[in-house]
Amino acid sequence: MSFHTILVPVDGESPSDAAVWYALSMAEEEQASLIFCHAQVPVPGYLLDEPLPAGMKIDSQEAVAWWSRHVLDRARGRAAQLGFDAQVRSLRGDPVAGILETARAEGADLIVMGTHGRHGPARALLGSTTEGVLRRSNLPVLVLPCATPECLSRHVDARDPGALA
């Protein structure tokens, strides 16, 4: 099976960073195009890996839009480092519905996502966008559980089945 268009939802957290690197490796191997997407939903301040610009309130639409641009620019920058001209899409509303609609509209034939692998109360409280996409997608969805610094610090070769072990 070959892939022509790979959609990679990103949120700025380490599991989605792992998905970016893995998707880049796959796109290189498959000569596929890449589309990064981010759903604009309010983000609790403690989840941000960088401070907001001075004077910006965490719950404002301005902050949500800024974070979306930041996350997408970072993913596109990583792609550019490897010579890819990736596209980006900023989504509004329900992340699962937005990801699936973007995949359909863009003709994606694979979705690559990261996951925290939360269990119990943490999963119930925070939900799982990845799980929602898995349950509702008609496309193949590749889920990467990697969130370790060792995993994220190297370029992952998608052809190596043990690359994320």
Summary of the structure (lengths in Angstrom):
residues: 165
radius of gyration: 15.3
end to end distance: 22.9
largest distance: 49.3
contacts: 495
relative contact order: 0.22
helix: 44%
strand: 17%
